[in-house]
Amino acid sequence: MTVKTESIELDGATATALKERAAERGVSVSQLVAELVPLAVDDQAIAELDRRWAAIEHGEPTVQHADVENWLRTWGGSDFRCWNER
C-alpha cells in the first residue's frame, strides 16, 4: 500500500517535543499526531470558539487581562476561587 505523505513546518521545540513523546510511546510522530488531532479538533469546541469570537466582534464585553492575571496569581494559594466564584 502506498501512502501519500506531506510535510508540515514546525518550530524546533515543537518538533523535538513531538519526537520525544512519540519515542516514549513507541509510535511514529505521524501516529502520535493522528491520535492527538481528534482530541484537539472537536466540532463542538470549534463551534463554541466561533460563537465566542462572534460575540467579541459584536462588541460584547470581554475579561480584562489584568483581571485574569490577578486571578491566576491566586492559584495554589488560600485566596484561590474558581473563576465563576471569584
DRENTORKOL-3810 file (N, C-alpha, C; in nm, 4 decimals):
REM DRENTORKOL-3810
@n.u->0.0845; n.v->-0.1171; n.w->0.0000; ca.u->0.0000; ca.v->0.0000; ca.w->0.0000; c.u->0.0892; c.v->0.1235; c.w->0.0000
@n.u->0.0601; n.v->0.2163; n.w->-0.0876; ca.u->0.1349; ca.v->0.3405; ca.w->-0.0958; c.u->0.0596; c.v->0.4487; c.w->-0.0199
@n.u->0.1322; n.v->0.5150; n.w->0.0688; ca.u->0.0730; ca.v->0.6217; ca.w->0.1486; c.u->0.1296; c.v->0.7534; c.w->0.1012
@n.u->0.0416; n.v->0.8489; n.w->0.0723; ca.u->0.0863; ca.v->0.9817; ca.w->0.0341; c.u->0.1242; c.v->1.0569; c.w->0.1606
@n.u->0.2423; n.v->1.1155; n.w->0.1621; ca.u->0.2866; ca.v->1.1917; ca.w->0.2787; c.u->0.2942; c.v->1.3391; c.w->0.2438
@n.u->0.2872; n.v->1.4208; n.w->0.3467; ca.u->0.3006; ca.v->1.5647; ca.w->0.3318; c.u->0.3927; c.v->1.6154; c.w->0.4405
@n.u->0.4582; n.v->1.7248; n.w->0.4151; ca.u->0.5453; ca.v->1.7872; ca.w->0.5143; c.u->0.4743; c.v->1.9076; c.w->0.5748
@n.u->0.4929; n.v->1.9240; n.w->0.7057; ca.u->0.4365; ca.v->2.0373; ca.w->0.7768; c.u->0.5505; c.v->2.1035; c.w->0.8522
@n.u->0.5600; n.v->2.2354; n.w->0.8432; ca.u->0.6668; ca.v->2.3072; ca.w->0.9114; c.u->0.6300; c.v->2.3315; c.w->1.0571
@n.u->0.7251; n.v->2.3042; n.w->1.1458; ca.u->0.7093; ca.v->2.3270; ca.w->1.2889; c.u->0.8334; c.v->2.3965; c.w->1.3408
@n.u->0.8189; n.v->2.4663; n.w->1.4514; ca.u->0.9387; ca.v->2.5214; ca.w->1.5123; c.u->1.0159; c.v->2.4057; c.w->1.5766
@n.u->1.1427; n.v->2.4272; n.w->1.6028; ca.u->1.2296; ca.v->2.3218; ca.w->1.6543; c.u->1.1835; c.v->2.2625; c.w->1.7856
@n.u->1.1365; n.v->2.3462; n.w->1.8766; ca.u->1.0936; ca.v->2.2974; ca.w->2.0076; c.u->0.9732; c.v->2.2055; c.w->1.9953
@n.u->0.8798; n.v->2.2414; n.w->1.9083; ca.u->0.7610; ca.v->2.1572; ca.w->1.8893; c.u->0.7992; c.v->2.0248; c.w->1.8250
@n.u->0.8852; n.v->2.0307; n.w->1.7248; ca.u->0.9292; ca.v->1.9078; ca.w->1.6582; c.u->0.9993; c.v->1.8150; c.w->1.7558
@n.u->1.0858; n.v->1.8709; n.w->1.8390; ca.u->1.1575; ca.v->1.7907; ca.w->1.9383; c.u->1.0598; c.v->1.7282; c.w->2.0370
@n.u->0.9643; n.v->1.8061; n.w->2.0842; ca.u->0.8662; ca.v->1.7547; ca.w->2.1798; c.u->0.7840; c.v->1.6416; c.w->2.1198
@n.u->0.7427; n.v->1.6578; n.w->1.9944; ca.u->0.6654; ca.v->1.5515; ca.w->1.9287; c.u->0.7486; c.v->1.4249; c.w->1.9117
@n.u->0.8737; n.v->1.4407; n.w->1.8726; ca.u->0.9609; ca.v->1.3247; ca.w->1.8558; c.u->0.9829; c.v->1.2517; c.w->1.9880
@n.u->1.0065; n.v->1.3288; n.w->2.0945; ca.u->1.0279; ca.v->1.2680; ca.w->2.2263; c.u->0.9036; c.v->1.1947; c.w->2.2735
@n.u->0.7889; n.v->1.2585; n.w->2.2589; ca.u->0.6626; ca.v->1.1965; ca.w->2.3038; c.u->0.6337; c.v->1.0706; c.w->2.2240
@n.u->0.6584; n.v->1.0744; n.w->2.0937; ca.u->0.6358; ca.v->0.9570; ca.w->2.0095; c.u->0.7290; c.v->0.8434; c.w->2.0511
@n.u->0.8550; n.v->0.8763; n.w->2.0777; ca.u->0.9515; ca.v->0.7741; ca.w->2.1205; c.u->0.9102; c.v->0.7116; c.w->2.2531
@n.u->0.8621; n.v->0.7938; n.w->2.3465; ca.u->0.8156; ca.v->0.7425; ca.w->2.4757; c.u->0.7024; c.v->0.6421; c.w->2.4591
@n.u->0.6172; n.v->0.6676; n.w->2.3620; ca.u->0.5011; ca.v->0.5805; ca.w->2.3397; c.u->0.5303; c.v->0.4668; c.w->2.2444
@n.u->0.6471; n.v->0.4718; n.w->2.1787; ca.u->0.6835; ca.v->0.3660; ca.w->2.0848; c.u->0.6064; c.v->0.3733; c.w->1.9540
@n.u->0.5715; n.v->0.4958; n.w->1.9117; ca.u->0.4996; ca.v->0.5145; ca.w->1.7856; c.u->0.5723; c.v->0.6187; c.w->1.7023
@n.u->0.5343; n.v->0.6305; n.w->1.5776; ca.u->0.5933; ca.v->0.7340; ca.w->1.4922; c.u->0.5284; c.v->0.8687; c.w->1.5246
@n.u->0.5943; n.v->0.9746; n.w->1.4810; ca.u->0.5384; ca.v->1.1073; ca.w->1.5019; c.u->0.4038; c.v->1.1186; c.w->1.4318
@n.u->0.3928; n.v->1.0647; n.w->1.3116; ca.u->0.2659; ca.v->1.0732; ca.w->1.2394; c.u->0.1552; c.v->0.9973; c.w->1.3128
@n.u->0.1881; n.v->0.8837; n.w->1.3743; ca.u->0.0874; ca.v->0.8109; ca.w->1.4526; c.u->0.0453; c.v->0.8923; c.w->1.5753
@n.u->0.1426; n.v->0.9537; n.w->1.6413; ca.u->0.1126; ca.v->1.0353; ca.w->1.7584; c.u->0.0204; c.v->1.1514; c.w->1.7216
@n.u->0.0532; n.v->1.2222; n.w->1.6142; ca.u->-0.0287; ca.v->1.3353; ca.w->1.5712; c.u->-0.1685; c.v->1.2876; c.w->1.5326
@n.u->-0.1772; n.v->1.1744; n.w->1.4654; ca.u->-0.3083; ca.v->1.1210; ca.w->1.4265; c.u->-0.3937; c.v->1.0908; c.w->1.5494
@n.u->-0.3303; n.v->1.0497; n.w->1.6592; ca.u->-0.4043; ca.v->1.0237; ca.w->1.7825; c.u->-0.4469; c.v->1.1542; c.w->1.8507
@n.u->-0.3649; n.v->1.2583; n.w->1.8390; ca.u->-0.3921; ca.v->1.3843; ca.w->1.9072; c.u->-0.4944; c.v->1.4716; c.w->1.8357
@n.u->-0.4979; n.v->1.4656; n.w->1.7055; ca.u->-0.5857; ca.v->1.5547; ca.w->1.6289; c.u->-0.7322; c.v->1.5413; c.w->1.6686
@n.u->-0.7863; n.v->1.4215; n.w->1.6834; ca.u->-0.9270; ca.v->1.4142; ca.w->1.7230; c.u->-0.9538; c.v->1.4792; c.w->1.8588
@n.u->-0.8556; n.v->1.4819; n.w->1.9464; ca.u->-0.8727; ca.v->1.5452; ca.w->2.0766; c.u->-0.8771; c.v->1.6964; c.w->2.0653
@n.u->-0.8037; n.v->1.7503; n.w->1.9696; ca.u->-0.7921; ca.v->1.8950; ca.w->1.9562; c.u->-0.8985; c.v->1.9539; c.w->1.8629
@n.u->-0.9421; n.v->1.8756; n.w->1.7662; ca.u->-1.0362; ca.v->1.9266; ca.w->1.6678; c.u->-1.1717; c.v->1.8618; c.w->1.6927
@n.u->-1.2484; n.v->1.9298; n.w->1.7723; ca.u->-1.3802; ca.v->1.8821; ca.w->1.8101; c.u->-1.4808; c.v->1.9823; c.w->1.7543
@n.u->-1.5768; n.v->1.9356; n.w->1.6774; ca.u->-1.6720; ca.v->2.0266; ca.w->1.6143; c.u->-1.7440; c.v->2.1161; c.w->1.7150
@n.u->-1.7787; n.v->2.0612; n.w->1.8288; ca.u->-1.8472; ca.v->2.1414; ca.w->1.9300; c.u->-1.7545; c.v->2.2491; c.w->1.9870
@n.u->-1.6290; n.v->2.2120; n.w->2.0100; ca.u->-1.5329; ca.v->2.3095; ca.w->2.0621; c.u->-1.5103; c.v->2.4210; c.w->1.9606
@n.u->-1.4971; n.v->2.3861; n.w->1.8351; ca.u->-1.4774; ca.v->2.4865; ca.w->1.7306; c.u->-1.6005; c.v->2.5762; c.w->1.7205
@n.u->-1.7194; n.v->2.5175; n.w->1.7278; ca.u->-1.8428; ca.v->2.5971; ca.w->1.7222; c.u->-1.8498; c.v->2.6945; c.w->1.8398
@n.u->-1.8067; n.v->2.6489; n.w->1.9580; ca.u->-1.8073; ca.v->2.7367; ca.w->2.0754; c.u->-1.7082; c.v->2.8509; c.w->2.0590
@n.u->-1.5898; n.v->2.8206; n.w->2.0074; ca.u->-1.4916; ca.v->2.9263; ca.w->1.9825; c.u->-1.5442; c.v->3.0262; c.w->1.8799
@n.u->-1.6098; n.v->2.9766; n.w->1.7742; ca.u->-1.6688; ca.v->3.0654; ca.w->1.6740; c.u->-1.7762; c.v->3.1541; c.w->1.7370
@n.u->-1.8583; n.v->3.0967; n.w->1.8241; ca.u->-1.9641; ca.v->3.1724; ca.w->1.8904; c.u->-1.9039; c.v->3.2838; c.w->1.9763
@n.u->-1.7999; n.v->3.2474; n.w->2.0519; ca.u->-1.7374; ca.v->3.3470; ca.w->2.1389; c.u->-1.6711; c.v->3.4580; c.w->2.0588
@n.u->-1.6054; n.v->3.4213; n.w->1.9491; ca.u->-1.5393; ca.v->3.5225; ca.w->1.8671; c.u->-1.6419; c.v->3.6160; c.w->1.8044
@n.u->-1.7538; n.v->3.5620; n.w->1.7587; ca.u->-1.8594; ca.v->3.6448; ca.w->1.7009; c.u->-1.9124; c.v->3.7420; c.w->1.8058
@n.u->-1.9266; n.v->3.6963; n.w->1.9292; ca.u->-1.9738; ca.v->3.7838; ca.w->2.0368; c.u->-1.8757; c.v->3.8990; c.w->2.0588
@n.u->-1.7470; n.v->3.8693; n.w->2.0554; ca.u->-1.6452; ca.v->3.9731; ca.w->2.0725; c.u->-1.6525; c.v->4.0724; c.w->1.9576
@n.u->-1.6658; n.v->4.0210; n.w->1.8352; ca.u->-1.6745; ca.v->4.1096; ca.w->1.7193; c.u->-1.7972; c.v->4.1994; c.w->1.7245
@n.u->-1.9022; n.v->4.1537; n.w->1.7907; ca.u->-2.0241; ca.v->4.2332; ca.w->1.8033; c.u->-2.0207; c.v->4.3247; c.w->1.9255
@n.u->-1.9064; n.v->4.3341; n.w->1.9906; ca.u->-1.8898; ca.v->4.4297; ca.w->2.0981; c.u->-1.9288; c.v->4.3831; c.w->2.2369
@n.u->-1.9569; n.v->4.2544; n.w->2.2532; ca.u->-1.9885; ca.v->4.2066; ca.w->2.3877; c.u->-1.8635; c.v->4.2187; c.w->2.4746
@n.u->-1.8823; n.v->4.2436; n.w->2.6025; ca.u->-1.7669; ca.v->4.2652; ca.w->2.6906; c.u->-1.6795; c.v->4.1406; c.w->2.7040
@n.u->-1.5520; n.v->4.1655; n.w->2.7241; ca.u->-1.4561; ca.v->4.0584; ca.w->2.7482; c.u->-1.3929; c.v->4.0791; c.w->2.8853
@n.u->-1.3164; n.v->3.9831; n.w->2.9292; ca.u->-1.2488; ca.v->3.9919; ca.w->3.0577; c.u->-1.1172; c.v->4.0668; c.w->3.0372
@n.u->-1.0908; n.v->4.1621; n.w->3.1216; ca.u->-0.9674; ca.v->4.2391; ca.w->3.1131; c.u->-0.8476; c.v->4.1516; c.w->3.1489
@n.u->-0.7379; n.v->4.1742; n.w->3.0792; ca.u->-0.6152; ca.v->4.0981; ca.w->3.1028; c.u->-0.5732; c.v->4.1037; c.w->3.2494
@n.u->-0.5791; n.v->4.2197; n.w->3.3086; ca.u->-0.5370; ca.v->4.2355; ca.w->3.4489; c.u->-0.6218; c.v->4.1495; c.w->3.5426
@n.u->-0.7509; n.v->4.1359; n.w->3.5116; ca.u->-0.8375; ca.v->4.0521; ca.w->3.5945; c.u->-0.7953; c.v->3.9051; c.w->3.5875
@n.u->-0.7635; n.v->3.8604; n.w->3.4677; ca.u->-0.7184; ca.v->3.7223; ca.w->3.4506; c.u->-0.5848; c.v->3.7027; c.w->3.5204
@n.u->-0.4943; n.v->3.7973; n.w->3.5029; ca.u->-0.3620; ca.v->3.7893; ca.w->3.5654; c.u->-0.3745; c.v->3.7819; c.w->3.7181
@n.u->-0.4570; n.v->3.8663; n.w->3.7747; ca.u->-0.4763; ca.v->3.8656; ca.w->3.9203; c.u->-0.5347; c.v->3.7326; c.w->3.9668
@n.u->-0.6287; n.v->3.6785; n.w->3.8919; ca.u->-0.6890; ca.v->3.5507; ca.w->3.9274; c.u->-0.5857; c.v->3.4385; c.w->3.9197
@n.u->-0.5040; n.v->3.4387; n.w->3.8142; ca.u->-0.4006; ca.v->3.3353; ca.w->3.8003; c.u->-0.3009; c.v->3.3385; c.w->3.9160
@n.u->-0.2728; n.v->3.4561; n.w->3.9674; ca.u->-0.1783; ca.v->3.4682; ca.w->4.0792; c.u->-0.2303; c.v->3.4005; c.w->4.2064
@n.u->-0.3611; n.v->3.3766; n.w->4.2147; ca.u->-0.4172; ca.v->3.3124; ca.w->4.3343; c.u->-0.4070; c.v->3.1604; c.w->4.3295
@n.u->-0.3743; n.v->3.1048; n.w->4.2127; ca.u->-0.3682; ca.v->2.9592; ca.w->4.2001; c.u->-0.2716; c.v->2.9023; c.w->4.3032
@n.u->-0.3152; n.v->2.7987; n.w->4.3728; ca.u->-0.2309; ca.v->2.7329; ca.w->4.4708; c.u->-0.2302; c.v->2.7999; c.w->4.6057
@n.u->-0.2960; n.v->2.9121; n.w->4.6183; ca.u->-0.2984; ca.v->2.9841; ca.w->4.7457; c.u->-0.4341; c.v->2.9744; c.w->4.8136
@n.u->-0.4387; n.v->3.0231; n.w->4.9357; ca.u->-0.5638; ca.v->3.0168; ca.w->5.0118; c.u->-0.6703; c.v->3.1111; c.w->4.9555
@n.u->-0.6286; n.v->3.2100; n.w->4.8769; ca.u->-0.7231; ca.v->3.3045; ca.w->4.8170; c.u->-0.7869; c.v->3.2527; c.w->4.6889
@n.u->-0.7422; n.v->3.1358; n.w->4.6399; ca.u->-0.7930; ca.v->3.0859; ca.w->4.5124; c.u->-0.9423; c.v->3.0569; c.w->4.5197
@n.u->-1.0131; n.v->3.0998; n.w->4.4162; ca.u->-1.1553; ca.v->3.0684; ca.w->4.3964; c.u->-1.1720; c.v->3.0318; c.w->4.2488
@n.u->-1.2647; n.v->2.9432; n.w->4.2207; ca.u->-1.2950; ca.v->2.9134; ca.w->4.0809; c.u->-1.3339; c.v->3.0432; c.w->4.0111
@n.u->-1.3102; n.v->3.0500; n.w->3.8823; ca.u->-1.3341; ca.v->3.1738; ca.w->3.8078; c.u->-1.4757; c.v->3.2273; c.w->3.8323
@n.u->-1.5748; n.v->3.1402; n.w->3.8269; ca.u->-1.7131; ca.v->3.1833; ca.w->3.8440; c.u->-1.7476; c.v->3.2222; c.w->3.9877
@n.u->-1.6597; n.v->3.1889; n.w->4.0811; ca.u->-1.6852; ca.v->3.2193; ca.w->4.2222; c.u->-1.6010; c.v->3.3357; c.w->4.2738
@n.u->-1.5191; n.v->3.3938; n.w->4.1893; ca.u->-1.4273; ca.v->3.4986; ca.w->4.2345; c.u->-1.4988; c.v->3.6250; c.w->4.2709
END
